[in-house]
Amino acid sequence: MRLDKFLKVSRVIKRRTLAKEVCDGGHVQVNNRAAKAGLEVKPGDKVEINFGSRKLSFKILEVKETVPVKEAASLYEIIE
């Protein structure tokens, strides 16, 4: 699954267009490498997002095309 779509499905970022802008702006790293929106992610990948002064790190546990809002947080595990 594309990184921008995963960020939207998992509700880490609410809109896919915003997720694409964040990725292409250089604010996202996957496995310690800069990541573009089209990067294919898989379970086990470590994602880091810089939101200005805040940083979010998480590990992808599962990849699904769609998921109910209540189950969205089960797709990843927060590291920091």
PAGU-315130 format. One record per atom (N, C-alpha, C): residue number from 1; atom name; x, y, z. Coordinates in Angstrom, 3 decimals, always signed. Layout:
<atoms>
<atom n="NUM" atom="CA" u="X" v="Y" w="Z"/>
...
</atoms>
This chain:
<atoms>
<atom n="1" atom="N" u="+0.845" v="-1.173" w="+0.000"/>
<atom n="1" atom="CA" u="+0.000" v="+0.000" w="+0.000"/>
<atom n="1" atom="C" u="+0.895" v="+1.242" w="+0.000"/>
<atom n="2" atom="N" u="+0.464" v="+2.267" w="-0.701"/>
<atom n="2" atom="CA" u="+1.200" v="+3.530" w="-0.736"/>
<atom n="2" atom="C" u="+1.234" v="+4.166" w="+0.653"/>
<atom n="3" atom="N" u="+2.330" v="+4.842" w="+0.944"/>
<atom n="3" atom="CA" u="+2.503" v="+5.489" w="+2.246"/>
<atom n="3" atom="C" u="+1.404" v="+6.508" w="+2.523"/>
<atom n="4" atom="N" u="+1.081" v="+7.355" w="+1.551"/>
<atom n="4" atom="CA" u="+0.058" v="+8.377" w="+1.790"/>
<atom n="4" atom="C" u="-1.304" v="+7.755" w="+2.073"/>
<atom n="5" atom="N" u="-1.620" v="+6.663" w="+1.391"/>
<atom n="5" atom="CA" u="-2.903" v="+5.993" w="+1.639"/>
<atom n="5" atom="C" u="-2.911" v="+5.344" w="+3.023"/>
<atom n="6" atom="N" u="-1.797" v="+4.735" w="+3.435"/>
<atom n="6" atom="CA" u="-1.732" v="+4.142" w="+4.772"/>
<atom n="6" atom="C" u="-1.939" v="+5.201" w="+5.847"/>
<atom n="7" atom="N" u="-1.305" v="+6.349" w="+5.702"/>
<atom n="7" atom="CA" u="-1.447" v="+7.418" w="+6.695"/>
<atom n="7" atom="C" u="-2.896" v="+7.873" w="+6.803"/>
<atom n="8" atom="N" u="-3.614" v="+7.872" w="+5.694"/>
<atom n="8" atom="CA" u="-5.022" v="+8.262" w="+5.694"/>
<atom n="8" atom="C" u="-5.901" v="+7.164" w="+6.288"/>
<atom n="9" atom="N" u="-5.718" v="+5.909" w="+5.857"/>
<atom n="9" atom="CA" u="-6.534" v="+4.786" w="+6.345"/>
<atom n="9" atom="C" u="-6.337" v="+4.589" w="+7.843"/>
<atom n="10" atom="N" u="-5.112" v="+4.757" w="+8.325"/>
<atom n="10" atom="CA" u="-4.818" v="+4.567" w="+9.750"/>
<atom n="10" atom="C" u="-5.198" v="+5.786" w="+10.592"/>
<atom n="11" atom="N" u="-5.646" v="+6.852" w="+9.937"/>
<atom n="11" atom="CA" u="-6.079" v="+8.097" w="+10.592"/>
<atom n="11" atom="C" u="-4.930" v="+8.840" w="+11.288"/>
<atom n="12" atom="N" u="-3.695" v="+8.561" w="+10.902"/>
<atom n="12" atom="CA" u="-2.566" v="+9.330" w="+11.421"/>
<atom n="12" atom="C" u="-2.662" v="+10.756" w="+10.865"/>
<atom n="13" atom="N" u="-2.996" v="+10.855" w="+9.573"/>
<atom n="13" atom="CA" u="-3.279" v="+12.135" w="+8.919"/>
<atom n="13" atom="C" u="-4.658" v="+11.988" w="+8.282"/>
<atom n="14" atom="N" u="-5.523" v="+12.963" w="+8.486"/>
<atom n="14" atom="CA" u="-6.931" v="+12.803" w="+8.132"/>
<atom n="14" atom="C" u="-7.239" v="+12.820" w="+6.642"/>
<atom n="15" atom="N" u="-6.458" v="+13.533" w="+5.832"/>
<atom n="15" atom="CA" u="-6.744" v="+13.606" w="+4.399"/>
<atom n="15" atom="C" u="-5.560" v="+13.101" w="+3.599"/>
<atom n="16" atom="N" u="-5.844" v="+12.368" w="+2.516"/>
<atom n="16" atom="CA" u="-4.773" v="+11.802" w="+1.702"/>
<atom n="16" atom="C" u="-3.969" v="+12.899" w="+1.007"/>
<atom n="17" atom="N" u="-4.622" v="+13.965" w="+0.579"/>
<atom n="17" atom="CA" u="-3.879" v="+15.042" w="-0.078"/>
<atom n="17" atom="C" u="-2.893" v="+15.692" w="+0.890"/>
<atom n="18" atom="N" u="-3.291" v="+15.854" w="+2.134"/>
<atom n="18" atom="CA" u="-2.389" v="+16.403" w="+3.147"/>
<atom n="18" atom="C" u="-1.248" v="+15.422" w="+3.426"/>
<atom n="19" atom="N" u="-1.565" v="+14.131" w="+3.471"/>
<atom n="19" atom="CA" u="-0.533" v="+13.109" w="+3.679"/>
<atom n="19" atom="C" u="+0.490" v="+13.156" w="+2.547"/>
<atom n="20" atom="N" u="+0.026" v="+13.333" w="+1.315"/>
<atom n="20" atom="CA" u="+0.930" v="+13.423" w="+0.164"/>
<atom n="20" atom="C" u="+1.834" v="+14.646" w="+0.283"/>
<atom n="21" atom="N" u="+1.267" v="+15.785" w="+0.672"/>
<atom n="21" atom="CA" u="+2.058" v="+17.005" w="+0.826"/>
<atom n="21" atom="C" u="+3.121" v="+16.849" w="+1.916"/>
<atom n="22" atom="N" u="+2.758" v="+16.234" w="+3.025"/>
<atom n="22" atom="CA" u="+3.704" v="+16.021" w="+4.128"/>
<atom n="22" atom="C" u="+4.841" v="+15.105" w="+3.677"/>
<atom n="23" atom="N" u="+4.493" v="+14.028" w="+2.977"/>
<atom n="23" atom="CA" u="+5.511" v="+13.084" w="+2.494"/>
<atom n="23" atom="C" u="+6.447" v="+13.751" w="+1.488"/>
<atom n="24" atom="N" u="+5.873" v="+14.398" w="+0.491"/>
<atom n="24" atom="CA" u="+6.685" v="+15.014" w="-0.555"/>
<atom n="24" atom="C" u="+7.457" v="+16.231" w="-0.051"/>
<atom n="25" atom="N" u="+7.051" v="+16.779" w="+1.086"/>
<atom n="25" atom="CA" u="+7.768" v="+17.900" w="+1.689"/>
<atom n="25" atom="C" u="+8.985" v="+17.474" w="+2.488"/>
<atom n="26" atom="N" u="+9.226" v="+16.176" w="+2.590"/>
<atom n="26" atom="CA" u="+10.408" v="+15.678" w="+3.291"/>
<atom n="26" atom="C" u="+10.244" v="+15.533" w="+4.788"/>
<atom n="27" atom="N" u="+9.003" v="+15.491" w="+5.268"/>
<atom n="27" atom="CA" u="+8.755" v="+15.401" w="+6.708"/>
<atom n="27" atom="C" u="+8.553" v="+13.970" w="+7.200"/>
<atom n="28" atom="N" u="+8.637" v="+12.989" w="+6.285"/>
<atom n="28" atom="CA" u="+8.375" v="+11.596" w="+6.655"/>
<atom n="28" atom="C" u="+9.579" v="+10.732" w="+6.300"/>
<atom n="29" atom="N" u="+9.933" v="+9.851" w="+7.220"/>
<atom n="29" atom="CA" u="+10.990" v="+8.868" w="+6.979"/>
<atom n="29" atom="C" u="+10.433" v="+7.478" w="+7.239"/>
<atom n="30" atom="N" u="+10.814" v="+6.532" w="+6.391"/>
<atom n="30" atom="CA" u="+10.453" v="+5.131" w="+6.591"/>
<atom n="30" atom="C" u="+11.754" v="+4.354" w="+6.690"/>
<atom n="31" atom="N" u="+11.921" v="+3.646" w="+7.786"/>
<atom n="31" atom="CA" u="+13.149" v="+2.887" w="+8.048"/>
<atom n="31" atom="C" u="+14.393" v="+3.778" w="+7.904"/>
<atom n="32" atom="N" u="+14.320" v="+4.982" w="+8.489"/>
<atom n="32" atom="CA" u="+15.415" v="+5.959" w="+8.521"/>
<atom n="32" atom="C" u="+15.828" v="+6.485" w="+7.148"/>
<atom n="33" atom="N" u="+14.916" v="+6.452" w="+6.172"/>
<atom n="33" atom="CA" u="+15.167" v="+7.018" w="+4.847"/>
<atom n="33" atom="C" u="+14.025" v="+7.950" w="+4.488"/>
<atom n="34" atom="N" u="+14.339" v="+9.056" w="+3.834"/>
<atom n="34" atom="CA" u="+13.296" v="+9.987" w="+3.390"/>
<atom n="34" atom="C" u="+12.328" v="+9.235" w="+2.483"/>
<atom n="35" atom="N" u="+11.033" v="+9.498" w="+2.657"/>
<atom n="35" atom="CA" u="+10.020" v="+8.744" w="+1.926"/>
<atom n="35" atom="C" u="+9.083" v="+9.667" w="+1.166"/>
<atom n="36" atom="N" u="+8.796" v="+9.302" w="-0.066"/>
<atom n="36" atom="CA" u="+7.802" v="+10.001" w="-0.877"/>
<atom n="36" atom="C" u="+6.454" v="+9.317" w="-0.687"/>
<atom n="37" atom="N" u="+5.401" v="+9.970" w="-1.137"/>
<atom n="37" atom="CA" u="+4.037" v="+9.481" w="-0.933"/>
<atom n="37" atom="C" u="+3.783" v="+8.124" w="-1.579"/>
<atom n="38" atom="N" u="+4.444" v="+7.821" w="-2.681"/>
<atom n="38" atom="CA" u="+4.190" v="+6.587" w="-3.412"/>
<atom n="38" atom="C" u="+4.955" v="+5.373" w="-2.914"/>
<atom n="39" atom="N" u="+5.742" v="+5.522" w="-1.868"/>
<atom n="39" atom="CA" u="+6.516" v="+4.396" w="-1.342"/>
<atom n="39" atom="C" u="+5.589" v="+3.298" w="-0.833"/>
<atom n="40" atom="N" u="+5.863" v="+2.066" w="-1.202"/>
<atom n="40" atom="CA" u="+5.068" v="+0.930" w="-0.729"/>
<atom n="40" atom="C" u="+5.507" v="+0.564" w="+0.688"/>
<atom n="41" atom="N" u="+4.556" v="+0.559" w="+1.620"/>
<atom n="41" atom="CA" u="+4.859" v="+0.192" w="+3.002"/>
<atom n="41" atom="C" u="+4.306" v="-1.190" w="+3.299"/>
<atom n="42" atom="N" u="+4.901" v="-1.835" w="+4.294"/>
<atom n="42" atom="CA" u="+4.485" v="-3.188" w="+4.676"/>
<atom n="42" atom="C" u="+4.602" v="-3.327" w="+6.190"/>
<atom n="43" atom="N" u="+3.979" v="-4.340" w="+6.766"/>
<atom n="43" atom="CA" u="+4.106" v="-4.554" w="+8.211"/>
<atom n="43" atom="C" u="+5.577" v="-4.686" w="+8.614"/>
<atom n="44" atom="N" u="+5.920" v="-4.062" w="+9.725"/>
<atom n="44" atom="CA" u="+7.289" v="-4.090" w="+10.215"/>
<atom n="44" atom="C" u="+8.067" v="-2.823" w="+9.914"/>
<atom n="45" atom="N" u="+7.581" v="-2.003" w="+8.983"/>
<atom n="45" atom="CA" u="+8.260" v="-0.751" w="+8.662"/>
<atom n="45" atom="C" u="+8.129" v="+0.241" w="+9.817"/>
<atom n="46" atom="N" u="+9.192" v="+1.014" w="+10.050"/>
<atom n="46" atom="CA" u="+9.185" v="+2.061" w="+11.076"/>
<atom n="46" atom="C" u="+9.016" v="+3.405" w="+10.372"/>
<atom n="47" atom="N" u="+8.014" v="+4.167" w="+10.791"/>
<atom n="47" atom="CA" u="+7.695" v="+5.452" w="+10.166"/>
<atom n="47" atom="C" u="+7.910" v="+6.568" w="+11.185"/>
<atom n="48" atom="N" u="+8.559" v="+7.649" w="+10.750"/>
<atom n="48" atom="CA" u="+8.754" v="+8.835" w="+11.586"/>
<atom n="48" atom="C" u="+8.199" v="+10.038" w="+10.843"/>
<atom n="49" atom="N" u="+7.357" v="+10.820" w="+11.520"/>
<atom n="49" atom="CA" u="+6.771" v="+12.019" w="+10.924"/>
<atom n="49" atom="C" u="+7.114" v="+13.211" w="+11.805"/>
<atom n="50" atom="N" u="+7.608" v="+14.282" w="+11.189"/>
<atom n="50" atom="CA" u="+7.907" v="+15.523" w="+11.906"/>
<atom n="50" atom="C" u="+6.788" v="+16.522" w="+11.647"/>
<atom n="51" atom="N" u="+6.046" v="+16.857" w="+12.707"/>
<atom n="51" atom="CA" u="+4.987" v="+17.855" w="+12.646"/>
<atom n="51" atom="C" u="+5.509" v="+19.136" w="+13.283"/>
<atom n="52" atom="N" u="+6.394" v="+19.826" w="+12.627"/>
<atom n="52" atom="CA" u="+6.974" v="+21.041" w="+13.210"/>
<atom n="52" atom="C" u="+7.794" v="+20.706" w="+14.442"/>
<atom n="53" atom="N" u="+7.301" v="+21.088" w="+15.616"/>
<atom n="53" atom="CA" u="+8.040" v="+20.835" w="+16.850"/>
<atom n="53" atom="C" u="+7.735" v="+19.464" w="+17.446"/>
<atom n="54" atom="N" u="+6.763" v="+18.761" w="+16.880"/>
<atom n="54" atom="CA" u="+6.372" v="+17.449" w="+17.400"/>
<atom n="54" atom="C" u="+6.829" v="+16.342" w="+16.463"/>
<atom n="55" atom="N" u="+7.201" v="+15.210" w="+17.024"/>
<atom n="55" atom="CA" u="+7.664" v="+14.080" w="+16.227"/>
<atom n="55" atom="C" u="+6.864" v="+12.845" w="+16.620"/>
<atom n="56" atom="N" u="+6.420" v="+12.086" w="+15.620"/>
<atom n="56" atom="CA" u="+5.666" v="+10.859" w="+15.860"/>
<atom n="56" atom="C" u="+6.401" v="+9.704" w="+15.208"/>
<atom n="57" atom="N" u="+6.688" v="+8.663" w="+15.978"/>
<atom n="57" atom="CA" u="+7.325" v="+7.454" w="+15.457"/>
<atom n="57" atom="C" u="+6.420" v="+6.273" w="+15.745"/>
<atom n="58" atom="N" u="+6.210" v="+5.434" w="+14.730"/>
<atom n="58" atom="CA" u="+5.393" v="+4.247" w="+14.933"/>
<atom n="58" atom="C" u="+5.836" v="+3.122" w="+14.013"/>
<atom n="59" atom="N" u="+5.443" v="+1.918" w="+14.390"/>
<atom n="59" atom="CA" u="+5.745" v="+0.714" w="+13.624"/>
<atom n="59" atom="C" u="+4.443" v="+0.216" w="+13.013"/>
<atom n="60" atom="N" u="+4.470" v="-0.121" w="+11.732"/>
<atom n="60" atom="CA" u="+3.280" v="-0.627" w="+11.054"/>
<atom n="60" atom="C" u="+3.089" v="-2.087" w="+11.440"/>
<atom n="61" atom="N" u="+1.903" v="-2.409" w="+11.958"/>
<atom n="61" atom="CA" u="+1.591" v="-3.777" w="+12.361"/>
<atom n="61" atom="C" u="+0.805" v="-4.523" w="+11.294"/>
<atom n="62" atom="N" u="-0.070" v="-3.802" w="+10.598"/>
<atom n="62" atom="CA" u="-0.954" v="-4.431" w="+9.626"/>
<atom n="62" atom="C" u="-1.312" v="-3.412" w="+8.551"/>
<atom n="63" atom="N" u="-1.523" v="-3.890" w="+7.328"/>
<atom n="63" atom="CA" u="-1.913" v="-3.018" w="+6.221"/>
<atom n="63" atom="C" u="-3.249" v="-3.511" w="+5.688"/>
<atom n="64" atom="N" u="-4.263" v="-2.628" w="+5.712"/>
<atom n="64" atom="CA" u="-5.596" v="-2.950" w="+5.193"/>
<atom n="64" atom="C" u="-6.063" v="-1.814" w="+4.305"/>
<atom n="65" atom="N" u="-6.854" v="-2.140" w="+3.281"/>
<atom n="65" atom="CA" u="-7.374" v="-1.121" w="+2.368"/>
<atom n="65" atom="C" u="-8.371" v="-0.195" w="+3.051"/>
<atom n="66" atom="N" u="-9.253" v="-0.756" w="+3.860"/>
<atom n="66" atom="CA" u="-10.224" v="+0.039" w="+4.612"/>
<atom n="66" atom="C" u="-10.330" v="-0.536" w="+6.012"/>
<atom n="67" atom="N" u="-10.696" v="+0.321" w="+6.948"/>
<atom n="67" atom="CA" u="-10.825" v="-0.114" w="+8.335"/>
<atom n="67" atom="C" u="-11.771" v="+0.856" w="+9.048"/>
<atom n="68" atom="N" u="-12.639" v="+0.352" w="+9.942"/>
<atom n="68" atom="CA" u="-13.505" v="+1.249" w="+10.711"/>
<atom n="68" atom="C" u="-12.674" v="+2.184" w="+11.597"/>
<atom n="69" atom="N" u="-13.229" v="+3.341" w="+11.892"/>
<atom n="69" atom="CA" u="-12.521" v="+4.353" w="+12.682"/>
<atom n="69" atom="C" u="-12.020" v="+3.789" w="+14.007"/>
<atom n="70" atom="N" u="-12.830" v="+2.989" w="+14.675"/>
<atom n="70" atom="CA" u="-12.451" v="+2.457" w="+15.990"/>
<atom n="70" atom="C" u="-11.274" v="+1.492" w="+15.919"/>
<atom n="71" atom="N" u="-11.050" v="+0.876" w="+14.758"/>
<atom n="71" atom="CA" u="-9.961" v="-0.095" w="+14.605"/>
<atom n="71" atom="C" u="-8.721" v="+0.507" w="+13.952"/>
<atom n="72" atom="N" u="-8.771" v="+1.768" w="+13.558"/>
<atom n="72" atom="CA" u="-7.663" v="+2.387" w="+12.826"/>
<atom n="72" atom="C" u="-6.354" v="+2.353" w="+13.619"/>
<atom n="73" atom="N" u="-6.416" v="+2.577" w="+14.908"/>
<atom n="73" atom="CA" u="-5.198" v="+2.605" w="+15.732"/>
<atom n="73" atom="C" u="-4.551" v="+1.229" w="+15.865"/>
<atom n="74" atom="N" u="-5.268" v="+0.166" w="+15.524"/>
<atom n="74" atom="CA" u="-4.696" v="-1.181" w="+15.620"/>
<atom n="74" atom="C" u="-3.751" v="-1.488" w="+14.457"/>
<atom n="75" atom="N" u="-3.667" v="-0.607" w="+13.477"/>
<atom n="75" atom="CA" u="-2.794" v="-0.825" w="+12.326"/>
<atom n="75" atom="C" u="-1.339" v="-0.469" w="+12.625"/>
<atom n="76" atom="N" u="-1.106" v="+0.266" w="+13.717"/>
<atom n="76" atom="CA" u="+0.253" v="+0.684" w="+14.048"/>
<atom n="76" atom="C" u="+0.458" v="+0.706" w="+15.559"/>
<atom n="77" atom="N" u="+1.736" v="+0.720" w="+15.950"/>
<atom n="77" atom="CA" u="+2.115" v="+0.782" w="+17.363"/>
<atom n="77" atom="C" u="+3.044" v="+1.980" w="+17.544"/>
<atom n="78" atom="N" u="+2.690" v="+2.889" w="+18.424"/>
<atom n="78" atom="CA" u="+3.487" v="+4.096" w="+18.639"/>
<atom n="78" atom="C" u="+4.767" v="+3.742" w="+19.394"/>
<atom n="79" atom="N" u="+5.885" v="+4.222" w="+18.865"/>
<atom n="79" atom="CA" u="+7.186" v="+3.995" w="+19.484"/>
<atom n="79" atom="C" u="+7.555" v="+5.194" w="+20.349"/>
<atom n="80" atom="N" u="+7.420" v="+6.402" w="+19.814"/>
<atom n="80" atom="CA" u="+7.731" v="+7.645" w="+20.553"/>
<atom n="80" atom="C" u="+6.582" v="+8.601" w="+20.429"/>
</atoms>
